[in-house]
């Protein structure tokens, strides 16, 4: 339990920090598809020593999950960056609390993780928190950014179920390496239209982003190996509060108190989900 808690905490802080790096890079004019591609490319270099161990687990089932995971992961990361490029971090972060909801329903059919009545009530709290967040948004609301963020959470939440399946078929490290390779393949396909503008606006933040994403995903896999996907994602929503504060302090975004209250309600729902 202790190591699981450490994994959750590492994931929470690394996820919040990587969103900051993504936001900074988009503010400096770097395209979302390019940021996504270089992130996976940098990670691919780091996971090269892990690849030989993956071949021993090859199967048709693994291959199918590999391609679905890669497509969903690349799309999820792309739309997160797109959303951050035009919307506020502190507004978009709380929306991610819907991720356990999506994963819960996908997990029912694919992993047979059946929710309890308490879990369903907890999801209601998440919805209430979101309603409070959206009800008070005025000038900081960007419909397109919210749409992109919703797409991102649908893709990434569904991807989480396939990541868990690959962990079950291989292992934590092998699944991480396969996640990187799959993401690189599909992000490369998405970046083709941007091949004339492949510049990196800030090497510092791009490298920090690669490291943050690597730490985030490996800790995610570790926690997935020890608990249900929906419940792990629920705990991860604690990063919402950190992201809201980052948005207000680093990017001078407004409505901090309201966003913190909405985030707290949504996080409460997420924590209740795991406790039930």
C-alpha positions as CSV (number, residue, x, y, z in Angstrom):
1,X,0.0,0.0,0.0
2,X,2.9,2.4,0.8
3,X,4.4,2.0,-2.6
4,X,1.1,2.4,-4.3
5,X,0.6,5.7,-2.4
6,X,4.0,6.9,-3.5
7,X,3.2,6.0,-7.1
8,X,-0.1,8.0,-6.8
9,X,1.7,11.1,-5.4
10,X,4.4,10.9,-8.1
11,X,1.8,10.7,-10.8
12,X,-0.2,13.6,-9.4
13,X,2.7,16.1,-9.3
14,X,4.3,15.0,-12.6
15,X,1.0,15.3,-14.4
16,X,0.4,18.8,-13.1
17,X,3.9,19.9,-14.1
18,X,3.8,18.4,-17.6
19,X,0.6,20.5,-18.3
20,X,2.6,23.6,-17.4
21,X,5.3,22.6,-19.8
22,X,2.8,22.0,-22.6
23,X,1.1,25.4,-21.9
24,X,4.4,27.2,-22.0
25,X,5.5,25.6,-25.3
26,X,2.1,26.4,-27.0
27,X,2.4,30.0,-25.7
28,X,5.8,30.2,-27.5
29,X,4.3,29.2,-30.8
30,X,5.0,25.5,-30.9
31,X,2.3,23.4,-32.7
32,X,0.4,20.8,-30.7
33,X,1.2,18.0,-33.1
34,X,5.0,18.9,-33.0
35,X,5.1,19.0,-29.2
36,X,3.3,15.6,-29.1
37,X,5.7,14.1,-31.6
38,X,8.9,15.3,-29.9
39,X,7.6,14.1,-26.5
40,X,7.2,10.6,-27.8
41,X,10.5,10.7,-29.7
42,X,12.4,11.8,-26.7
43,X,10.8,9.0,-24.6
44,X,11.5,6.4,-27.4
45,X,15.3,7.1,-26.9
46,X,15.0,6.5,-23.2
47,X,13.1,3.2,-23.5
48,X,15.3,1.5,-26.1
49,X,16.9,-0.8,-23.4
50,X,13.4,-2.0,-22.5
51,X,12.3,-3.0,-26.0
52,X,14.0,-6.5,-26.2
53,X,12.0,-7.7,-23.2
54,X,8.7,-6.8,-25.0
55,X,9.3,-9.3,-27.9
56,X,9.0,-12.2,-25.5
57,X,5.3,-11.3,-24.9
58,X,4.3,-11.0,-28.5
59,X,0.8,-12.2,-29.3
60,X,-2.1,-11.3,-31.6
61,X,-4.1,-10.0,-28.6
62,X,-1.1,-7.8,-27.5
63,X,-0.7,-6.4,-31.0
64,X,-4.4,-5.4,-31.2
65,X,-4.3,-3.7,-27.9
66,X,-1.0,-2.0,-28.9
67,X,-2.4,-0.3,-31.9
68,X,-5.6,0.8,-30.1
69,X,-3.6,2.1,-27.2
70,X,-1.3,4.0,-29.5
71,X,-4.1,5.7,-31.5
72,X,-6.0,6.7,-28.4
73,X,-2.9,7.9,-26.6
74,X,-1.7,10.1,-29.4
75,X,-5.1,11.6,-29.9
76,X,-5.5,12.2,-26.2
77,X,-2.2,14.0,-25.8
78,X,-2.8,16.0,-29.0
79,X,-6.1,17.3,-27.9
80,X,-4.9,18.1,-24.4
81,X,-2.2,20.3,-26.0
82,X,-4.6,21.9,-28.4
83,X,-6.9,22.7,-25.5
84,X,-4.1,24.3,-23.5
85,X,-3.0,26.3,-26.5
86,X,-6.3,28.3,-26.5
87,X,-7.8,27.8,-23.0
88,X,-6.8,28.4,-19.4
89,X,-5.1,25.7,-17.5
90,X,-7.1,26.4,-14.3
91,X,-10.4,26.1,-16.2
92,X,-9.5,23.0,-18.2
93,X,-7.9,21.0,-15.4
94,X,-11.1,20.3,-13.4
95,X,-12.8,18.9,-16.5
96,X,-10.4,16.0,-16.3
97,X,-12.3,14.7,-13.3
98,X,-14.7,13.1,-15.7
99,X,-11.9,10.7,-16.7
100,X,-12.8,8.1,-14.0
101,X,-16.4,8.2,-15.3
102,X,-15.4,7.3,-18.8
103,X,-12.9,4.6,-17.7
104,X,-15.5,3.2,-15.3
105,X,-17.9,2.5,-18.1
106,X,-15.3,1.2,-20.5
107,X,-13.8,-0.9,-17.8
108,X,-17.2,-2.6,-17.2
109,X,-17.3,-4.0,-20.6
110,X,-13.6,-4.6,-21.3
111,X,-12.0,-5.5,-17.9
112,X,-15.2,-6.5,-16.1
113,X,-14.6,-4.0,-13.3
114,X,-18.1,-3.6,-11.9
115,X,-18.9,-0.3,-10.0
116,X,-20.7,-0.2,-6.7
117,X,-23.7,2.0,-5.7
118,X,-21.2,4.2,-3.7
119,X,-19.1,4.6,-6.8
120,X,-22.1,5.8,-8.9
121,X,-23.0,8.3,-6.2
122,X,-19.4,9.5,-6.2
123,X,-19.6,10.1,-9.9
124,X,-22.6,12.4,-9.2
125,X,-20.4,14.6,-7.0
126,X,-17.9,14.9,-9.9
127,X,-20.8,16.1,-12.2
128,X,-22.0,18.6,-9.5
129,X,-18.5,20.0,-9.3
130,X,-18.3,20.4,-13.0
131,X,-21.7,22.2,-13.1
132,X,-20.5,24.6,-10.5
133,X,-17.3,25.2,-12.4
134,X,-19.1,25.9,-15.7
135,X,-21.8,27.9,-14.1
136,X,-19.4,30.6,-12.9
137,X,-17.3,30.8,-16.0
138,X,-17.6,33.9,-18.1
139,X,-14.8,35.6,-19.9
140,X,-12.3,32.8,-19.3
141,X,-14.6,30.3,-20.9
142,X,-13.5,29.0,-24.3
143,X,-16.0,26.6,-25.9
144,X,-13.5,25.2,-28.4
145,X,-10.9,24.6,-25.7
146,X,-13.4,22.8,-23.5
147,X,-14.5,20.7,-26.5
148,X,-10.9,19.7,-27.1
149,X,-10.4,18.9,-23.4
150,X,-13.5,16.7,-23.4
151,X,-12.2,14.8,-26.5
152,X,-8.8,14.4,-24.8
153,X,-10.3,12.9,-21.6
154,X,-12.5,10.5,-23.6
155,X,-9.5,9.3,-25.6
156,X,-7.1,9.1,-22.6
157,X,-9.6,7.5,-20.3
158,X,-10.4,4.8,-22.8
159,X,-6.7,4.4,-23.5
160,X,-6.1,3.7,-19.8
161,X,-8.2,0.6,-20.0
162,X,-6.1,-0.7,-22.9
163,X,-2.9,0.2,-20.9
164,X,-4.2,-1.9,-18.0
165,X,-4.8,-4.8,-20.4
166,X,-1.3,-4.6,-21.8
167,X,0.1,-4.5,-18.3
168,X,-1.8,-7.7,-17.5
169,X,-0.3,-9.3,-20.7
170,X,3.3,-8.1,-20.2
171,X,4.4,-6.1,-17.2
172,X,4.7,-2.5,-15.9
173,X,8.0,-1.7,-17.7
174,X,7.2,-3.5,-20.9
175,X,3.8,-1.8,-21.1
176,X,5.5,1.6,-20.6
177,X,7.9,0.9,-23.5
178,X,5.1,-0.3,-25.7
179,X,3.1,2.8,-24.8
180,X,6.0,5.0,-26.0
181,X,6.5,3.2,-29.3
182,X,2.8,3.1,-30.1
183,X,2.5,6.8,-29.3
184,X,5.5,7.6,-31.5
185,X,4.1,5.8,-34.4
186,X,0.7,7.6,-34.4
187,X,2.0,11.0,-33.4
188,X,4.4,10.8,-36.3
189,X,1.4,10.3,-38.6
190,X,-0.3,13.3,-37.1
191,X,2.7,15.5,-37.4
192,X,3.1,15.0,-41.2
193,X,1.1,18.1,-42.1
194,X,3.4,20.2,-39.8
195,X,6.7,18.9,-41.3
196,X,7.5,22.3,-42.6
197,X,7.4,23.8,-39.1
198,X,9.2,21.3,-36.9
199,X,11.1,23.8,-34.8
200,X,11.4,23.5,-31.0
201,X,10.5,26.8,-29.4
202,X,12.2,26.0,-26.1
203,X,14.6,23.0,-25.6
204,X,14.4,23.5,-21.9
205,X,10.7,23.0,-21.6
206,X,10.6,20.3,-24.3
207,X,13.2,18.2,-22.4
208,X,11.4,18.8,-19.1
209,X,8.1,17.7,-20.8
210,X,9.7,14.5,-22.0
211,X,10.9,13.7,-18.4
212,X,7.6,14.7,-16.8
213,X,5.6,12.6,-19.2
214,X,7.9,9.6,-18.7
215,X,7.6,9.8,-14.9
216,X,3.9,10.4,-15.1
217,X,3.2,7.4,-17.4
218,X,5.5,5.0,-15.6
219,X,4.0,5.8,-12.2
220,X,0.5,5.5,-13.9
221,X,1.4,2.0,-15.1
222,X,2.7,1.1,-11.6
223,X,-0.5,2.1,-9.9
224,X,-2.7,0.5,-12.6
225,X,-0.9,-2.8,-11.8
226,X,-2.1,-2.6,-8.2
227,X,-5.7,-1.3,-8.5
228,X,-8.7,-0.9,-10.9
229,X,-8.3,1.7,-13.7
230,X,-11.3,3.8,-12.7
231,X,-10.3,4.0,-9.1
232,X,-6.7,4.9,-9.9
233,X,-7.8,7.6,-12.2
234,X,-10.1,8.9,-9.5
235,X,-7.1,9.3,-7.1
236,X,-5.1,11.0,-9.9
237,X,-7.7,13.8,-10.0
238,X,-6.0,15.3,-6.9
239,X,-3.7,16.8,-9.4
240,X,-6.6,19.1,-10.5
241,X,-6.1,21.3,-7.4
242,X,-2.4,21.7,-8.2
243,X,-3.1,22.6,-11.9
244,X,-5.7,25.2,-10.9
245,X,-3.1,26.9,-8.6
246,X,-0.4,26.7,-11.3
247,X,-2.8,28.3,-13.8
248,X,-3.5,31.2,-11.4
249,X,0.0,31.8,-10.2
250,X,2.1,31.1,-13.4
251,X,-0.3,32.3,-16.1
252,X,-2.3,35.0,-14.2
253,X,-5.6,33.2,-14.7
254,X,-8.7,34.5,-12.9
255,X,-11.4,33.0,-10.6
256,X,-9.0,31.0,-8.4
257,X,-11.4,30.6,-5.4
258,X,-14.3,29.4,-7.5
259,X,-12.2,27.0,-9.5
260,X,-10.7,25.6,-6.3
261,X,-14.1,25.1,-4.8
262,X,-15.4,23.3,-7.9
263,X,-12.2,21.3,-8.1
264,X,-12.5,20.3,-4.4
265,X,-16.0,19.0,-5.0
266,X,-14.9,17.0,-8.0
267,X,-11.8,15.7,-6.2
268,X,-14.1,14.7,-3.3
269,X,-16.1,12.7,-5.7
270,X,-13.0,11.1,-7.1
271,X,-11.7,10.2,-3.6
272,X,-15.1,8.8,-2.6
273,X,-15.0,6.7,-5.7
274,X,-11.8,5.0,-4.6
275,X,-12.9,4.6,-1.0
276,X,-16.1,2.8,-2.1
